């Protein structure tokens, strides 16, 4: 997308977050696809602990149903990132987004908590190998291919 968006938070499941360029100018929205691609690229570039600020640092109206949908989607995406956090310049408590959004957010938080042993195991792998937690599918395909061709087992598939 190019140019400024006069409506920084639109009702769309494709819209995941916006980058804040200051109050004077609305920054472009990124789709969920673009956001995940950006995160994968950053992590493959060596910043394995990349994450997003769930909800953005500023902007958004917690009383707006559109923003409430956005915040739930953002929690869903954030739960798959290496670091799972929400903070910002507004009240960020999950119960501030209405009962429906709160229930959905609690579900996501509980899912992330249930994944804690797996996440910790993956973080240990990141520490040992540099292989990021989030990675495109082709990374594992290349790893398997190389291990088959070289008759060796890669760290990821040992």
N, C-alpha and C positions, 0 to 999 in steps of 0.2 A: 504494500500500500504506500502511496506517496501523498505528501501534503498533510496538513493538519486535519484532524478529525474533530468537528465541532461537538460531537457527543462522545466523550472519552470512554464511556462504558455503555455498550450496546447489548441488547438481549440477543445473544447468539451463543450456541454451545461451541462454535468454532473460535470465538474470541476468548483468549485465555488471560492475557494481561497486557498492560501498557507500561511502557517505560516512562518515568516522570521526567519531563524536560523543564520543569518549573511551572509555576502557576500561570505565567503569561502565555505560554504556548503549549498546546496539547500535542503530546508525542504520538506517533503512529501506533496503532494497535497491532499486536502480533497474533496470528492465529495459533491454535494449539499445535498445529504441524510445524510452523516456523519456530515456536518456542522450544519444542522438543528437539528440533534439528539444531538450534543454537546451543542448547545444553549439551547435546551429544558432541558437537564440534569442540566446544570448550573443554569438555572432559577428555576427549581424545587428544587434545593439544597439550595435555599434561596437568590440567587443573582438575584433578579427580574429585575434589570436594565442592564442586560448583553446585549452586542451588539458586532458588528464586525466593524473594521475599513474598510470602503468600499474602495476597491482598494489595501488594504495592506499598510503598512507603507512605504515600500521601494520596489524597483524592478519594473519590468514591463516597457514596452516601449509604451507610448501613441500613437506612429505612427504605431505600429504593429496591423494589423487587428485582430489577435488572442487576443491580450490584450484588444482591443476595445470591442470585443464580451464579454470577461470576465468581463470588468468593467460594462457593461450594465446588465449582469446577477447579478453581485454583488449589483448593485443599486436596482434591483428588490427584491433581498433577504433582503437587508438592510432596505428597506421601511417597511418590516413587523416586524422589531426588535423594542424593546422599544425606543431605541435612534437611530436616523437616522443621521449618520455623515460620512463625508469623510475627511480624512486628511492624510498627509504623508510627506515624505522627498523629493518628487518631486512635480512639478506643478500638482495641483489636480482640476483645473477649468474644468467643464464639457465640455466647448467648445473646449478644447484641444484634444479631442478624435475623431474629424472629424464630419461632418454634420449629418451623419446617426446615429452615437452613441449619439451625442448631442440631436437630436430629441427624441430618445428613453429615454434618461436620463431625459429630461425635462418632458416627459409624466409621468415618475415615480415620480418625485418631485411634480408635480401637483396633482397626485393621493394621495400622502402622505399628502399634504396640505389639500386636500378635506376631508381627514380622521381625521383632527385635533380634532374636537369635540369628536369623538369616542375614539381616543388615549388618550385625556385628561381624559375622563370618566374612561377608563381602568386604567390609572395611579392613579386616585383617589381610585379605587378598590384595586390596588396593595398596596397603602398606608394604606388602612383600613383593609385589610384581609391578605396581604402577597401573595395572589394568583397572579402568574406572568401573564403578558400580553400574552406571548406565552406559550402554554401548549399542551401536547398531548391530543388527543380526549378522551382517557380513563379517564383523570382527571374529565371531566364533566360527563362522564358516571357514574363513582364512586360516584360523588356528587349527581346526580339524584337518583341513587340506594339507597344511604344512606338516603337521605331525604324521599324517599318513604317508606323504611323499618322502619324508626324511626318516621314517621309521623311529621317530622319537615321540614322546608324549609331552605336550605343552603343559605348562603350569596350570592353566585353566581346566584342563581335562584329565589331570593326573588322578 
